[in-house]
Amino acid sequence: DFKGSAEEVACSGRNLQDILLPAEGVTAGLETLTRDNALTFKQGNANVKMCLDAIDRTRPERPVAIIKVIVDGGDVYTFQAGAGEGVVLDPQTEQLSGLSAPLTVTPSSLGETAARVQIEPKHEQGPVEPIRVTLEFIADSYLEWSVNGVVHNGITMHAGEQRTFEASQTLEIKVGNGAGVRVIRPNVPSKLAGAPGQIVKLIYKRTPNQFDPAKSSIEEEIQVAQ
């Protein structure tokens, strides 16, 4: 049996292949991982080593590459991914805390003993402000909502209660008593959702700027049940 530290076992004795991560706006190329090599690259101040542990074909319909990652000589992080499945290496994970930003690793094809992978850094853009809406209930009202397409069951909110919602792309809110709900958004005057007893649907969408795709605005649409 192989004895020794995790780092000695993982990626040891491999031919080291130094690669560069793509610059911002450049599509990442494909790198080949085999049982004989290990990819090494820098991300910010971090030194990263990545190697293929095995191709697991236990489930023939979904073979996966088992890949090991070592950041700055620390503990080994192991993950698996099938062809076309992007896995995010997140600095929030203890073994990956040396990374300066998340990396996405996507195998494009898996052979018997090799994998072609794409490694994409997440470039820091200006922080995208979430869609944020706070509802202040000044009277009882039914409430249901969906965040980025995920629908949540309806509930009854009572006078004096407050609820804040955040979404990255779409937020839909339906209230059963328009005049009982004050809608509060950043940098927008607060307003009542509608008239007494009125069923109102508030729809918020992030819309890309047609002249600069990196920028976006949040659009509001109000639908009143007739």
Stockholm file with secondary structure:
# STOCKHOLM 1.0

chainA/1-226         DFKGSAEEVACSGRNLQDILLPAEGVTAGLETLTRDNALTFKQGNANVKMCLDAIDRTRPERPVAIIKVIVDGGDVYTFQAGAGEGVVLDPQTEQLSGLSAPLTVTPSSLGETAARVQIEPKHEQGPVEPIRVTLEFIADSYLEWSVNGVVHNGITMHAGEQRTFEASQTLEIKVGNGAGVRVIRPNVPSKLAGAPGQIVKLIYKRTPNQFDPAKSSIEEEIQVAQ
#=GR chainA/1-226 SS CCCSCHHHHTTTTCEEEECCCCCTTSCCCEEEEESSEEEEEEETTEEEEEEEEEEECSSTTSCEEEEEEEETTCCEEEEEEETTCCEEECTTSGGGTTCSSCEEEEEEEECSSEEEEEEEECCCCSCCCCEEEEEEESSCEEEEEEETTEEEEEEEECTTCEEEEEESSEEEEEESCGGGEEEEETTEEEEECSSTTCCEEEEEEEEECSSCTTCEEEEEEEEECC
#=GC SS_cons         CCCSCHHHHTTTTCEEEECCCCCTTSCCCEEEEESSEEEEEEETTEEEEEEEEEEECSSTTSCEEEEEEEETTCCEEEEEEETTCCEEECTTSGGGTTCSSCEEEEEEEECSSEEEEEEEECCCCSCCCCEEEEEEESSCEEEEEEETTEEEEEEEECTTCEEEEEESSEEEEEESCGGGEEEEETTEEEEECSSTTCCEEEEEEEEECSSCTTCEEEEEEEEECC
//
